[in-house]
Amino acid sequence: MWPVSHGARPSSAADSRTPARKERIAAVSRSSYPRSSSTARPISGPAPGRSTPAGDRHPRTVADLTGWLDALLDGLGIRAAALGGHSCGAWIALSYALHAPERVRRLFLLDPTQCFAGFKAAYLLRAAPVLLRPAPRRTRAFLEWETGATPLDPDWLALQEAAVGFPARRPVTGPRPAPDALRALDAPVLLLLAGNSRTLPHSRLRSSGGTPIPAEVAARARELLPRVEVAVLPDVSHHALPQAAPPGLGRRLSEFLAGPGD
């Protein structure tokens, strides 16, 4: 998830990983940061317990996550920011926008999960062995299945395999946002859907280029959000984002983030 604030500097947090491993993580992360202007800076804030020892402060509820983001923005002296994320990070970003709409200038959602539709049954069946008995080979096989023919960054794939050995905690999950809450959201929203995603429901229709159209998610978002712009990213899957983003994605995000916060 990326808060983006004009005039702010990227935040960082110390952790126990080796310098070489941290640099590999940083290199992959930097390649996917949105850049809106020379005065805007992305802020990547890891959730409590993800990169530093957190004792019993691990988030357990949606309120814990929104409270963490309140504290992050307060600590950085940021009154309002553009906010966005990918997958469950997009769900966190949307949840925060509904929690504190006055603090969110603009919102981008990159192939979000649990925002406008549930997961595909086939995806959950494939993901179950990875979640129940994690192992590097299972992680690689699952990612290769979901991403199909998309070439994956070797460093990124190695990091996903290495993460299997990290201490695991149950991620915070929650219901999809209430329709009335979404209808009341006034911030401009950019919804970018992965055309080849195996995560979200797709219609049987195909675009002229042969890319599946995530029709259910797009239609639901257009129905509920007053100020949403929806686009489908061709030839890329859910887990290939953002490191294998199609050409033009960075420019699209930059143009959106540079717009006024109404």
Salt bridges, closest charged atoms under 4 A:
ASP15 OD2 - ARG17 NH2 2.41
ASP15 OD1 - LYS22 NZ 3.95
GLU23 OE2 - ARG30 NH2 2.89
ASP70 OD2 - HIS99 NE2 2.87
ASP70 OD1 - ARG103 NH1 3.70
ASP74 OD1 - ARG103 NH1 2.87
ASP111 OD2 - HIS238 ND1 2.64
GLU144 OE2 - ARG140 NH1 3.66
ASP155 OD1 - ARG24 NH2 3.27
GLU161 OE2 - ARG140 NE 2.78
ASP180 OD1 - ARG183 NH1 3.20
ASP186 OD2 - ARG227 NH1 3.73
GLU223 OE1 - ARG220 NH1 3.82
GLU229 OE2 - ARG252 NH2 2.73
ASP262 OD2 - ARG227 NH2 2.31
